Amino acid sequence: WLIDDLSITHRSEDLFPINSGVGNSLNEQGTSLANWITEGNWGLAPEYFSDLGGGSNALGQNWTAYWFDCKQTPDNQGSPRNCIGPVEHGVRLDSIVNSTDPGIGTSNVSMDDLPSTVLPNIGLDFGDAVSQPPGASGTTWNNDFMARFVKVVTLATGTYSLTTVTDDGARVMIEQWDPTGNGGFGAATSLGANGTCTNGGTWNIINDWVNQTAAQGINIGTCDITVAGDYRLTFEYYEDSGTASVVLNAGSDSFSFADSPWPGASSTSRDGSGHELAYTSTPRSSSSLTLDGLLDLSSASNPILDFYTLYDLHNANTIQVERSIDGGFTWNTTDLVDVTGSMPISGISQYIDNTNWEHHQISMNGLVGEQVALRFRLSTSAADNTYGGWWLDNIQVTSS
């Protein structure tokens, strides 16, 4: 252990005034670490984000859903058979004109389809080994079906993230949209210089067109939109055989704070119960996400700490919110009353995904008049392993 150039300097803490005045609150949406001190591996994580309950409708407008029964008649067979694998599903979808309305229907589709439906969010778990889309009947729809989900959105400049969880394949693109084109039905052109997305090519956000389980089919794509305007999102999905599920989440600057964020687009390493195994919390440790400054509650009225959380904990691991009123020399949970949950949380948790965020509201009434340091701390036991850890989003402190 070598230490050099150690110094201790006086520093004026940044204050976050919490009162009923306009803008006098803390509002952290998981877009930056500028107001936080990270200990251990804490950082920004793209794999999960709450988007205040977001889901795939977080960007506004509903999705129009189209379902297709993937049957075809090869030259060497006289009766229809299922599509086989990603190539055949992709070829069949590529043959269908991509218009919002009209344009997708029995008039130009050479396979069975269902009437289009409107979905506020995309989150379907078909469950068993005989899978069918909503509204389908008959054995021809058992497995080997496809979907196209389309929506037009108006986007400001900024970074947007989309996460898909699918069994089997998924691909997502964004295009410029002219609502006056195509005789008033609208027309799409390539994104061009209006932005930069994760992938090149047609499917510029996500392109994971393979047979896989939901635990494997987790993908995250981002787009930096540089020109505000109208855009069309197209999300295509296919189910080959066996169990089936399709989930999409979307949002602006969609990240969360996490103690062990994934370094890449996704993780596929989970145990049989769905617990994360590849990017886990540091064992035998105590790490925290600490506010870089003090909450000034001198003029606060009924101050509330409000946040959303996910956690994937092994047995005997603990997560808790702590405060200090002596500059960080001592930390405890005194005067922090969780009115909607049960912090601290200890012990093994259940499988996590982006749809089951817990909402916590913690009263800080007992700290009115103080300048308060705040941190979120995760403790992992020396005797146990670790799982995926702790995610936090939409951290706010407000005053009525």
C-alpha positions, -999 to +999 in steps of 0.1 A: +000+000+000+015+033-011+000+067-004+014+100-017+003+137-018-024+133+008-041+165+017-072+176+037-089+208+026-120+227+037-148+225+013-182+243+011-209+217+005-234+222-023-268+227-008-301+214-024-328+237-009-360+217-003-391+239+001-423+247-017-406+273-040-404+266-077-375+243-085-366+238-049-364+201-049-341+172-058-350+154-090-326+128-103-338+107-133-307+085-137-292+106-165-260+117-148-237+111-119-229+148-115-247+151-082-235+118-067-204+102-051-201+066-062-184+040-040-174+006-053-189-001-088-219+022-086-227+038-120-254+044-146-272+012-159-291+010-192-306-024-186-334-013-163-352+021-160-385+029-144-395+059-166-420+067-139-439+035-147-429+039-183-431+008-203-432+009-241-457+038-241-433+061-224-425+080-256-462+088-261-488+074-285-500+038-287-486+010-308-506-006-336-500-044-335-502-067-365-500-105-361-491-130-389-493-168-390-460-178-406-470-206-430-455-212-465-457-237-493-422-247-506-419-260-542-412-296-530-443-298-507-480-296-515-493-283-482-484-254-459-458-259-433-444-237-405-416-212-411-383-226-398-359-204-379-350-167-382-343-166-419-378-178-430-396-156-405-375-126-416-381-132-453-419-134-447-420-102-427-398-084-452-424-091-479-451-072-461-455-035-469-448-014-438-476+011-436-496+021-406-531+022-421-540+010-447-514-013-461-512-043-438-541-067-442-553-097-461-553-078-494-515-079-496-505-106-471-501-141-484-506-157-450-533-156-423-533-125-402-554-110-374-572-076-373-549-049-361-551-039-325-540-009-304-517-015-275-506+011-250-477-011-240-459-042-253-456-068-226-470-103-234-460-136-218-476-164-237-465-189-211-467-225-221-453-245-250-484-241-272-482-203-278-506-181-297-510-143-300-540-126-285-572-133-304-558-162-324-576-196-326-569-229-343-539-251-343-522-233-372-514-204-349-496-227-324-460-214-325-444-200-357-461-166-357-448-130-361-457-095-351-451-060-363-456-031-338-457+004-353-460+038-337-453+074-348-438+097-321-427+133-319-393+135-304-372+163-290-334+162-294-318+139-269-308+103-262-335+076-262-332+040-251-352+009-259-350-024-242-365-057-256-369-090-238-381-116-263-384-154-269-375-156-298-362-128-321-365-090-320-355-061-343-363-024-340-358+005-363-365+043-363-371+063-394-380+099-402-418+104-407-437+127-430-473+127-420-484+143-453-468+117-476-484+086-492-516+104-499-520+116-464-513+082-448-477+092-440-443+081-454-411+070-438-375+077-449-342+066-434-330+084-402-301+098-421-283+128-405-312+133-380-295+109-355-272+081-346-283+047-333-266+017-318-266-003-350-259+004-387-282-009-414-320-010-416-326-023-380-306+006-365-317+002-328-318-035-321-312-065-344-313-098-325-331-120-350-323-155-336-340-183-317-335-178-280-351-179-245-362-147-228-333-149-204-310-147-235-330-123-255-324-091-236-312-062-257-307-025-252-304+000-281-300+038-280-305+066-304-291+102-302-317+123-320-302+155-332-332+170-351-366+173-334-395+161-353-418+131-362-404+096-363-417+061-369-407+032-347-411-003-360-406-033-337-408-068-352-409-101-333-412-137-341-419-169-321-404-201-335-416-228-310-419-235-273-426-208-248-430-172-261-428-137-247-423-102-259-416-070-239-404-036-250-396-006-228-387+028-241-378+062-228-357+094-230-323+092-213-334+059-199-309+047-173-309+040-136-284+040-108-269+006-100-242-009-078-231-033-106-242-020-140-237-042-170-207-031-191-224-041-224-258-041-240-272-071-221-265-100-199-276-135-207-262-153-176-290-162-152-297-192-130-329-213-132-348-188-110-338-158-132-312-143-109-283-124-125-250-143-124-226-124-147-226-089-133-232-091-096-227-071-065-192-071-049-192-098-022-182-091+014-186-053+009-205-022+018-209+002-011-231+033-015-244+059-038-241+092-018-255+126-027-227+151-034-241+178-012-266+184+015-304+186+015-313+219+031-345+212+050-344+244+070-376+257+053-391+223+043-427+213+050-434+176+051-403+166+031-406+133+012-379+112-003-395+094-033-378+068-055-383+036-075-362+005-070-354-030-083-332-054-064-318-089-070-303-099-037-288-131-023-296-143+012-284-120+040-277-090+017-292-058+028-302-025+011-311+006+030-314+044+029-293+063+055-288+099+065-262+120+083-265+154+100-229+157+110-212+159+076-210+122+070-192+111+102-221+090+114-249+075+094-282+059+105-318+055+096-332+077+124-361+099+113-365+081+079-399+066+079-408+045+048-446+051+045-451+029+015-426+001+018-403-017+042-368-003+041-343-017+049-347-048+028-328-080+035-327-115+022-332-132-011-353-115-037-374-126-066-366-126-103-365-090-117-375-074-149-383-039-161-420-041-152-420-046-114-403-015-100-412-008-063-422+027-054-410+040-020-418+072-002-399+080+029-409+108+053-381+131+065-404+151+087-382+144+117-352+161+100-369+195+092-345+223+101-314+202+094-289+200+066-289+163+057-265+141+038-282+112+020-270+078+008-282+045-005-261+016+009-259-021-001-242-046+023-232-080+011-225-108+035-191-125+038-209-159+040-231-157+009-228-152-028-243-122-046-268-117-074-275-087-097-277-061-069-297-029-066-312-004-091-326+030-083-344+055-105-364+088-103-350+099-070-368+130-057-370+150-025-399+174-024-417+197+001-454+203+002 
